[in-house]
Amino acid sequence: MSSPPALRTLGALVVSAALGGAVAVGAVALLGGLDGDTTIVTETEGSPETRSATTAPARAMGVNEIYERTAPGVVQINSSSASGVSLPTGRALGSGFVVDKAGHIVTNYHVIRGADEIRVGFSNQDSLEAELVGTDQSTDLAVLRVDASATALTPLPLGDSDKVRVGDPVVAIGNPFGLDRTVTAGIVSALQRLITAPNQFTIDHVIQTDAPINHGNSGGPLLNDRGQVIGVNTQIETGGVAGGNVGIGFAVPSNTVKDVVAQILRNGRVDHAHLGIFGQAVTSEVADTYNLPVEKGVLVAEVADGSGAEKAGLEGGETEVVVAGETYTLGGDIIVAFEGKPIASVEELRDAIAQHEPGEKVRLTVVRGDKRTGVNVTLGRQPSSPQG
């Protein structure tokens, strides 16, 4: 479990797709309908036909019943590195969960980063070597596969994280400090949090929970009261005073997981579309103080060299100002619409980009000076880090 998560402010956020390009349809095909209760992997090119035997009930369950139904699908992940370069002690411990009868397992990227060998432990004490299918640093997710009998696997159904509400009861199952299949319970404390991925890009729409999670819970499921996975436990905030839980944990939402896993199973990798700007949301205070021509939009603070934004002629700002304790860069373009849809925040812009693939052309509406103009941009592929 990473600690702390380095929560992001709205200032100077890099604008790149939080998810891979237009993958919503593929995610539905590979992982079941967004409103469905059964995790399904349909037969597609390069993907075996499998079907989960696990379905979520229509009624709410208590913690005991959730645990009995889902704990067999939660695994312990042990990663080892001969060099010990990426794994500080040469070994790392984390959690994961089965998503289909083909033996695919979801966990965090940081759990298996730099590993030479990955072993997966099941509730029956079996330990199997796992194959790494693919990773996505930008969402801190990874997909493994084990060669196991379908009858020995208990896939967990993926729920719809867009339906999660603050105050909803949740259960976390994982392996904190190596204590296998530990269950803790709590509520959804907040939604739409931003955390930093291992490659320093921003993960959007993150779920915050007070269900106790600690080192070793990374990659394990956060479940709703129907036993559906609504998130992958990824980071904790410790307040800088300890390495344990203080009631603030973060989970990558299940709808992000669906999209990422779909791309990995289809292509072995995840491609994120990239605009190539560092942007900041226009606030009413900034608009009023500096008499901006619009009250909503995204200030283009900086344009990355060689990006689609640079090639399209987008212009960054040059004047730094401080408003309400935040630094803003003014004088550049202000993005007010993406493909005709109004844009009021960096998160909305990233979500819009996420509906497209690298290489696609999109039309932005920008305000330059006092004039509105349309700009056609060919989206690029997200680099390895915000700095390129």
Salt bridges, closest charged atoms under 4 A:
ASP35 OD1 - LYS163 NZ 3.27
ASP37 OD2 - ARG226 NH2 3.03
GLU65 OE2 - ARG59 NH2 2.59
ASP100 OD2 - HIS104 ND1 2.80
GLU117 OE2 - ARG119 NH1 3.79
ASP136 OD1 - HIS272 NE2 2.82
ASP140 OD2 - HIS110 ND1 2.68
ASP180 OD2 - ARG181 NH1 3.31
ASP204 OD1 - ARG350 NH2 2.44
ASP271 OD2 - ARG269 NE 3.10
ASP271 OD1 - ARG381 NE 3.30
GLU315 OE1 - ARG368 NE 3.91
ASP333 OD1 - ARG368 NE 2.69
ASP351 OD1 - HIS205 NE2 2.80
GLU360 OE1 - HIS356 ND1 2.70
